[in-house]
């Protein structure tokens, strides 16, 4: 193109480099189009997975909100905080008296009983 107008060695070299650049650009676009297609496929899969996960969470939360919490608690290994939290809440709910059935009282038991209301008695 340029060499047709100027008719010099420099113009010929520049025209060749321009054509080589276009060829390289076409190769790059052909190679990256596959990459873009793969990225789009991954994005679609991720969106589908996220939608399915959101639906599962919604079902779990709906089930939790529809069902009353069990009055009987079961604690597994490692849930010591949950167990102590339940005991403290039970002690705080006492209105009149707390009766200890087990005769063993230690500092931990006394610490728990310190959470009771002031007008609640403790009987052993």
C-alpha positions, 0 to 999 in steps of 0.5 A: 500500500505505502510502497505502491505510492512511495516506491522506496525500500523503506516504504516496502519494509514498512508495508511488509511489517504492517502486513506481518502485524496484521497477521500476528493480530489475527493469530492472537485474536484466533488464539484468545477467542478460545480462551474467552470462550472457556472463561465464559463457560466457567463463568456460566458454570459458576453462576449456575452453581451459585444459584443452586447454592443460594436455593439450597440455603434458602430451603435450609433457612425456610426449614429452620424458620418453620420448625420450632427449636427443640427443647432438649439439647444434644451437644457434641464434642467441642461444643462446650461453649454452647452447653455452658451458654444453655446452662447459664440461660436456664439458671437466669430463667429460674424464678424461685428456686434452683435445686442441685441434685448432684452433691458435688459442688465446685468452683465451676458450679458456683460460677454458674450459679452466680448468674442467677437472679438475686431473689432465686434460692439454691437448694442442695 
